[in-house]
């Protein structure tokens, strides 16, 4: 009888392994929270949605890079 690992050719791997590691999930979630918070505060300050989005995207990227460095 074939198991799922033998059919896919990945012998020795767990077929129920997570899509993301816990570290990657925490880093991505932290970046999204930082970007959303930055965009929200920018929108509340200037009342311009496109500007808020354009500020939130690099804030998210910067937070992801910082958290990747910080969480070893």
C-alpha positions in Angstrom: 0.0 0.0 0.0 1.4 3.4 -1.0 1.4 6.3 1.5 1.0 9.9 0.5 4.8 10.5 0.8 5.6 7.7 -1.5 3.2 8.8 -4.1 4.6 12.4 -4.2 8.2 11.2 -4.1 8.9 13.0 -0.8 10.0 10.1 1.3 10.4 10.8 5.0 8.5 14.0 5.0 5.4 14.6 7.0 2.3 15.0 4.7 0.7 17.3 7.3 3.6 19.7 7.6 2.7 23.4 8.1 2.7 25.8 5.1 4.6 28.4 7.1 6.8 28.0 10.1 5.8 29.7 13.3 8.7 32.2 12.9 7.6 33.2 9.4 3.9 33.5 10.5 4.9 35.8 13.4 7.1 37.9 11.2 4.5 38.3 8.5 1.7 39.1 11.0 3.9 41.7 12.7 4.7 43.3 9.4 1.0 43.4 8.4 0.0 44.9 11.7 2.7 47.6 11.5 1.7 48.4 7.9 -2.0 48.6 8.7 -1.4 50.7 11.8 0.8 53.1 9.8 -1.8 53.4 7.0 -4.6 53.9 9.5 -2.8 56.7 11.4 -1.8 58.3 8.1 -5.4 58.2 6.8 -6.7 59.7 10.1 -4.1 62.5 9.7 -4.5 63.4 6.0 -7.8 61.9 4.9 -6.3 60.6 1.7 -6.7 56.9 1.1 -4.1 56.5 -1.7 -1.5 58.3 0.3 -2.2 56.1 3.3 -1.8 52.9 1.3 1.5 54.2 -0.2 2.8 54.9 3.3 1.6 51.6 4.7 3.2 49.3 2.1 6.9 50.4 2.8 6.1 50.4 6.5 5.0 46.8 6.2 8.1 45.8 4.2 10.4 47.6 6.7 8.8 45.9 9.6 9.1 42.5 8.0 12.8 43.2 7.3 13.4 44.4 10.9 11.5 41.5 12.5 13.4 39.0 10.3 16.6 40.5 11.7 15.4 40.7 15.3 13.8 37.2 15.6 16.6 34.8 15.1 
